[in-house]
Amino acid sequence: MQKAVEVTPPSGRHRGILAIAGVATLGSLLFGYDTGVISGALPYMYMPFDANGLQLTSFEEGAIGGTLLVGAALGALIGGRLSDRYGRRHNITMLALLFLIGALGTTFSPTVWVMYPFRVILGFAVGGASATVPVYLAETAPKRIRGSIVAIDQLMIVTGQLLAFTMNAMINTAKGGPRITIEADPSGHVAPGSYSYDALTALQTSKGGTMSAAQFHDFLDQLTIVSGNGEAWRYMLVICSIPAIALWIGIRLMPESSRW
């Protein structure tokens, strides 16, 4: 054993377990943020293109959520095998890049169809983090506090969700909620002026109005819209690029897990 210790190179610089847990669980924070943030972004995505939204349909809304889950399933399935092959620390480094690419890709997507592949990338990072971060913590933590350290992973997931809802609320408050300014409505349903987008969606039958979903989208297409704050969803999504960058920098300063 002593000979093996002498010839085996160290896995990296020595770091305290709290520093290692603090950095590694940024992946768990991103897991929570990316799964929670979309709830606050969707109301803005529903707004018309001229109001800087994506004019979603119900199918497109479902696909935005579903594509992330497809990616998460793949990430959980493949991420564990990759960490076994290349190492936990290496895997978390790659996941940090995927989180960043996914965040920037979804933020700057011009259409919902461009967003879908980036949502899959984000989902892959989410699934990979769920399979890698707890293992990295368990293999790094001393036996006497292993359970407590691994539990930080779960704490950071829900902290990420709380952060997502908090940032959504702050941005929504700063923007005054989804609002749209209409210059003309040839159909005569609304007069020119500034409206809460909820006032327009109330025209749909699902909200108690008289229009079907198809009729409502035709109604939106014939409006002359001069402004709107539908771009607010982009601010909500881009925020998670900050912890992704921090994770990439931080994990490069941490050692590989002793087990791997």
C-alpha positions as CSV (number, residue, x, y, z in Angstrom):
1,M,0.0,0.0,0.0
2,Q,2.8,2.4,0.9
3,K,4.4,1.8,-2.5
4,A,1.2,2.5,-4.3
5,V,0.9,5.8,-2.3
6,E,4.4,6.8,-3.3
7,V,3.9,6.2,-7.1
8,T,0.3,7.4,-7.4
9,P,0.2,11.1,-8.4
10,P,-2.1,13.4,-6.3
11,S,-5.5,14.1,-7.8
12,G,-5.1,17.9,-7.4
13,R,-4.5,20.5,-4.7
14,H,-5.8,19.9,-1.3
15,R,-9.1,21.7,-0.6
16,G,-11.4,21.8,2.4
17,I,-14.6,19.7,2.1
18,L,-16.8,22.8,2.5
19,A,-15.0,24.5,-0.4
20,I,-15.5,21.4,-2.5
21,A,-19.1,21.1,-1.6
22,G,-19.8,24.8,-2.2
23,V,-18.4,24.7,-5.7
24,A,-19.7,21.3,-6.8
25,T,-23.2,22.0,-5.6
26,L,-23.4,25.0,-7.9
27,G,-24.3,22.2,-10.4
28,S,-27.3,21.4,-8.1
29,L,-28.2,25.1,-7.9
30,L,-28.3,25.2,-11.7
31,F,-30.4,22.1,-11.7
32,G,-33.0,23.8,-9.5
33,Y,-32.8,27.2,-11.3
34,D,-33.2,25.7,-14.8
35,T,-36.2,23.6,-13.8
36,G,-38.0,26.4,-12.0
37,V,-37.3,29.5,-14.1
38,I,-39.4,28.6,-17.1
39,S,-42.7,29.0,-15.1
40,G,-42.1,32.8,-14.8
41,A,-40.8,33.1,-18.3
42,L,-43.8,31.5,-20.1
43,P,-46.3,34.4,-19.7
44,Y,-43.8,36.6,-21.5
45,M,-43.1,34.0,-24.2
46,Y,-46.9,33.9,-25.0
47,M,-46.8,37.5,-26.1
48,P,-46.8,38.4,-29.9
49,F,-43.6,38.6,-31.9
50,D,-44.0,42.4,-32.3
51,A,-44.1,42.7,-28.5
52,N,-40.8,40.7,-28.3
53,G,-42.5,37.5,-27.2
54,L,-42.6,34.1,-29.1
55,Q,-46.4,33.9,-29.5
56,L,-46.5,30.4,-28.1
57,T,-49.2,27.9,-28.8
58,S,-50.2,25.3,-26.1
59,F,-48.2,22.6,-28.1
60,E,-45.1,24.8,-28.1
61,E,-45.4,25.5,-24.4
62,G,-45.5,21.7,-23.7
63,A,-42.6,21.1,-26.0
64,I,-40.5,23.7,-24.1
65,G,-41.0,21.7,-20.9
66,G,-40.8,18.3,-22.5
67,T,-37.5,18.9,-24.4
68,L,-35.7,19.7,-21.2
69,L,-37.0,16.4,-19.6
70,V,-35.9,14.4,-22.6
71,G,-32.4,15.9,-22.2
72,A,-32.5,15.3,-18.5
73,A,-33.3,11.6,-19.0
74,L,-30.4,11.3,-21.5
75,G,-28.1,13.2,-19.1
76,A,-28.9,10.9,-16.2
77,L,-28.4,7.8,-18.3
78,I,-25.2,8.9,-20.1
79,G,-23.7,11.2,-17.5
80,G,-22.9,8.5,-15.0
81,R,-21.1,6.4,-17.6
82,L,-19.1,9.5,-18.7
83,S,-18.1,10.2,-15.1
84,D,-17.0,6.6,-14.6
85,R,-14.9,6.8,-17.8
86,Y,-13.3,10.3,-17.4
87,G,-13.8,11.2,-13.8
88,R,-16.3,13.2,-11.7
89,R,-14.4,16.5,-11.7
90,H,-14.0,16.3,-15.5
91,N,-17.6,15.5,-15.9
92,I,-18.7,18.5,-13.8
93,T,-16.4,20.7,-15.8
94,M,-18.1,19.6,-19.0
95,L,-21.6,20.1,-17.4
96,A,-20.7,23.6,-16.5
97,L,-20.0,24.3,-20.2
98,L,-23.3,22.7,-21.2
99,F,-25.2,24.8,-18.6
100,L,-23.6,27.9,-20.1
101,I,-24.2,27.0,-23.7
102,G,-27.8,26.0,-22.9
103,A,-28.5,29.2,-21.0
104,L,-27.1,31.5,-23.7
105,G,-28.7,29.5,-26.5
106,T,-32.2,29.7,-25.0
107,T,-31.7,33.3,-24.1
108,F,-30.9,34.5,-27.6
109,S,-33.1,32.1,-29.5
110,P,-35.0,34.1,-32.1
111,T,-37.8,31.4,-32.4
112,V,-39.1,28.6,-30.3
113,W,-37.8,26.0,-32.8
114,V,-34.2,27.3,-32.2
115,M,-34.8,27.1,-28.5
116,Y,-35.7,23.4,-28.4
117,P,-32.2,22.0,-29.1
118,F,-30.8,24.3,-26.4
119,R,-33.4,23.1,-24.0
120,V,-32.3,19.5,-24.7
121,I,-28.7,20.6,-23.9
122,L,-29.8,22.3,-20.7
123,G,-31.7,19.1,-19.8
124,F,-28.7,17.0,-20.5
125,A,-26.7,19.2,-18.0
126,V,-29.5,18.9,-15.4
127,G,-29.6,15.1,-15.7
128,G,-25.8,14.8,-15.7
129,A,-25.5,17.0,-12.6
130,S,-28.1,14.8,-10.8
131,A,-26.0,11.7,-11.5
132,T,-22.5,13.2,-10.9
133,V,-22.6,15.8,-8.2
134,P,-23.8,13.5,-5.3
135,V,-21.3,10.9,-6.3
136,Y,-18.5,13.4,-6.3
137,L,-19.5,14.7,-2.9
138,A,-19.8,11.2,-1.4
139,E,-16.4,10.1,-2.7
140,T,-14.7,13.3,-1.4
141,A,-16.4,13.7,2.0
142,P,-14.9,12.1,5.1
143,K,-17.0,9.2,6.3
144,R,-18.1,10.9,9.5
145,I,-19.9,13.7,7.7
146,R,-20.6,12.0,4.3
147,G,-24.4,12.0,4.8
148,S,-24.5,15.7,5.8
149,I,-22.3,16.8,2.8
150,V,-24.3,14.8,0.3
151,A,-27.5,16.3,1.7
152,I,-26.3,19.7,0.6
153,D,-26.9,18.6,-3.0
154,Q,-30.7,18.4,-2.3
155,L,-30.6,21.7,-0.4
156,M,-29.0,23.4,-3.3
157,I,-31.5,22.1,-5.8
158,V,-34.5,23.6,-3.9
159,T,-32.4,26.7,-3.3
160,G,-31.9,27.0,-7.0
161,Q,-35.7,26.8,-7.5
162,L,-36.3,29.4,-4.8
163,L,-33.7,31.7,-6.6
164,A,-35.5,31.2,-9.9
165,F,-38.9,32.1,-8.5
166,T,-37.3,35.1,-6.7
167,M,-35.6,36.4,-9.8
168,N,-38.8,35.9,-11.8
169,A,-40.8,37.9,-9.3
170,M,-38.2,40.7,-9.2
171,I,-38.0,41.0,-13.0
172,N,-41.8,40.7,-13.3
173,T,-42.2,43.5,-10.8
174,A,-39.7,45.7,-12.5
175,K,-41.4,45.2,-15.8
176,G,-44.9,45.8,-14.4
177,G,-46.0,42.4,-15.7
178,P,-46.5,41.4,-19.4
179,R,-47.7,44.6,-21.2
180,I,-48.4,45.4,-24.8
181,T,-49.1,48.6,-26.7
182,I,-51.6,48.4,-29.6
183,E,-51.7,51.0,-32.3
184,A,-54.6,49.5,-34.3
185,D,-57.0,46.5,-34.2
186,P,-58.8,46.0,-37.5
187,S,-61.2,43.5,-35.9
188,G,-62.5,46.1,-33.5
189,H,-62.1,44.0,-30.3
190,V,-59.8,46.5,-28.5
191,A,-59.2,50.2,-28.8
192,P,-55.6,51.6,-29.4
193,G,-53.6,51.8,-26.1
194,S,-51.5,50.0,-23.6
195,Y,-52.9,46.8,-22.1
196,S,-51.9,44.1,-19.7
197,Y,-51.5,41.0,-21.7
198,D,-53.9,39.2,-19.4
199,A,-56.6,41.5,-20.7
200,L,-56.1,40.2,-24.2
201,T,-55.8,36.5,-23.2
202,A,-59.2,36.9,-21.5
203,L,-60.7,36.9,-25.0
204,Q,-59.9,33.1,-25.3
205,T,-62.6,30.7,-24.5
206,S,-60.3,29.0,-22.0
207,K,-60.3,32.3,-20.1
208,G,-64.0,32.9,-20.4
209,G,-63.9,34.8,-23.7
210,T,-65.4,34.0,-27.2
211,M,-62.3,33.0,-29.2
212,S,-60.8,29.6,-29.8
213,A,-57.1,29.2,-29.6
214,A,-56.8,29.4,-33.4
215,Q,-59.0,32.4,-33.6
216,F,-57.0,34.1,-30.8
217,H,-53.7,33.7,-32.7
218,D,-55.4,35.0,-35.9
219,F,-56.5,38.0,-33.8
220,L,-52.9,38.6,-32.6
221,D,-51.6,38.4,-36.2
222,Q,-53.8,41.2,-37.4
223,L,-53.0,43.6,-34.6
224,T,-50.7,46.6,-35.2
225,I,-48.3,46.4,-32.2
226,V,-45.9,49.2,-31.5
227,S,-44.2,48.0,-28.3
228,G,-44.3,45.4,-25.5
229,N,-42.0,44.0,-22.8
230,G,-42.1,40.4,-24.0
231,E,-38.3,40.3,-23.9
232,A,-38.4,39.9,-20.1
233,W,-38.2,36.1,-20.4
234,R,-34.7,36.5,-21.8
235,Y,-33.5,38.2,-18.6
236,M,-34.9,35.4,-16.5
237,L,-33.1,32.8,-18.5
238,V,-29.7,34.4,-18.9
239,I,-29.2,34.8,-15.2
240,C,-28.2,31.2,-14.8
241,S,-25.2,31.7,-17.0
242,I,-23.5,33.4,-13.9
243,P,-23.4,30.3,-11.7
244,A,-22.5,28.2,-14.7
245,I,-19.4,30.4,-15.2
246,A,-18.6,30.2,-11.5
247,L,-19.0,26.4,-11.5
248,W,-16.6,26.1,-14.5
249,I,-13.9,28.3,-12.8
250,G,-14.4,26.8,-9.4
251,I,-14.4,23.1,-10.3
252,R,-11.1,23.6,-12.1
253,L,-9.5,24.6,-8.8
254,M,-10.9,21.5,-7.0
255,P,-9.3,18.0,-6.8
256,E,-10.6,14.9,-8.5
257,S,-12.5,12.6,-6.1
258,S,-10.3,10.1,-4.3
259,R,-12.4,7.1,-5.4
260,W,-12.0,7.9,-9.1
